[in-house]
Amino acid sequence: MAACGGCGREIEASFRFCPWCAAPQRRKLVEFFRPHPRDAGRALRVSRYFGDEPQVRFSVWDDGIAQAAVSLEDAEARRVAAFVAATTQPAVSRRGRLLDRLHLH
């Protein structure tokens, strides 16, 4: 059992909202990202969960329905962020260093 962050009463750990005071029990941030034009109608949703099981969850949405999802631990989420940052077009020198590190030259 867990304690509600709002009223302190005991609730099941899986509850999203407290049945006694309706306080949200999961803490997360969510952002939607627009697709490349060839993937019109789809979107990428990235959710950052805090709390006992911190994770970053990526889900692919197609016409308003989640088609697939995967969660990453913080270290892997940081690796994804570093990969994207290092491989942007203006970051040619950083991209070269990344490719060197990955042995892709």
C-alpha positions as CSV (number, residue, x, y, z in Angstrom):
1,M,0.0,0.0,0.0
2,A,1.1,3.6,-0.6
3,A,0.1,6.8,1.0
4,C,-1.8,9.5,-1.0
5,G,0.4,12.6,-1.6
6,G,-2.7,14.8,-1.1
7,C,-4.6,13.4,1.9
8,G,-2.2,10.8,3.3
9,R,-4.7,8.0,3.3
10,E,-3.6,4.5,2.2
11,I,-4.3,3.6,-1.4
12,E,-3.2,0.9,-3.9
13,A,0.2,1.8,-5.5
14,S,-1.3,1.3,-8.9
15,F,-4.0,4.0,-8.5
16,R,-3.6,7.1,-10.7
17,F,-5.9,9.2,-8.5
18,C,-6.8,8.9,-4.8
19,P,-10.3,7.5,-4.4
20,W,-10.7,9.7,-1.3
21,C,-9.5,13.1,-2.4
22,A,-8.9,12.7,-6.2
23,A,-5.3,13.9,-6.0
24,P,-3.2,12.7,-8.9
25,Q,-0.7,10.0,-7.7
26,R,1.6,9.8,-10.7
27,R,3.8,12.6,-11.5
28,K,4.7,13.0,-15.2
29,L,5.4,15.5,-17.9
30,V,4.1,14.9,-21.4
31,E,5.1,16.5,-24.7
32,F,3.9,15.7,-28.2
33,F,6.2,16.1,-31.2
34,R,5.1,16.6,-34.8
35,P,6.1,14.1,-37.4
36,H,8.1,14.5,-40.6
37,P,5.7,15.4,-43.4
38,R,5.8,11.9,-44.8
39,D,4.3,10.6,-41.5
40,A,1.3,12.9,-41.5
41,G,-1.4,11.8,-39.0
42,R,1.1,10.4,-36.6
43,A,2.8,11.9,-33.6
44,L,5.5,11.0,-31.0
45,R,4.5,11.4,-27.4
46,V,7.3,11.5,-24.8
47,S,6.3,11.1,-21.2
48,R,8.8,11.7,-18.3
49,Y,7.6,9.8,-15.2
50,F,8.9,10.7,-11.7
51,G,8.6,8.8,-8.5
52,D,9.4,5.3,-7.5
53,E,10.0,4.1,-11.1
54,P,11.4,7.0,-13.0
55,Q,11.4,6.5,-16.7
56,V,11.0,8.2,-20.1
57,R,8.3,6.6,-22.3
58,F,8.1,7.1,-26.0
59,S,4.8,6.3,-27.7
60,V,3.9,6.5,-31.4
61,W,0.4,7.7,-32.1
62,D,-1.5,7.2,-35.3
63,D,-4.8,9.1,-35.8
64,G,-5.2,9.5,-32.0
65,I,-4.4,5.9,-31.0
66,A,-1.2,4.7,-29.4
67,Q,0.3,2.1,-31.7
68,A,3.5,1.3,-29.8
69,A,5.4,2.4,-26.7
70,V,8.7,1.7,-25.0
71,S,10.1,3.0,-21.7
72,L,13.7,3.8,-21.2
73,E,15.6,4.2,-17.9
74,D,17.2,7.6,-17.3
75,A,20.7,6.6,-18.6
76,E,19.3,5.4,-21.9
77,A,17.1,8.5,-22.2
78,R,20.2,10.7,-21.7
79,R,21.9,8.6,-24.4
80,V,19.0,9.2,-26.8
81,A,19.1,13.0,-26.1
82,A,22.9,13.1,-26.6
83,F,22.6,11.1,-29.9
84,V,20.0,13.5,-31.3
85,A,21.9,16.6,-30.1
86,A,25.2,15.3,-31.6
87,T,23.7,14.4,-35.0
88,T,21.9,17.6,-35.9
89,Q,23.0,19.2,-39.2
90,P,24.8,22.3,-37.8
91,A,26.8,20.1,-35.4
92,V,29.1,18.6,-38.0
93,S,32.1,18.5,-35.8
94,R,30.2,16.9,-33.0
95,R,28.6,14.4,-35.4
96,G,32.1,13.4,-36.6
97,R,33.2,12.8,-33.0
98,L,30.1,10.7,-32.4
99,L,30.7,8.7,-35.6
100,D,34.3,8.2,-34.6
101,R,33.1,6.9,-31.2
102,L,30.6,4.6,-32.9
103,H,33.2,3.5,-35.5
104,L,30.8,4.4,-38.3
105,H,33.2,6.3,-40.6
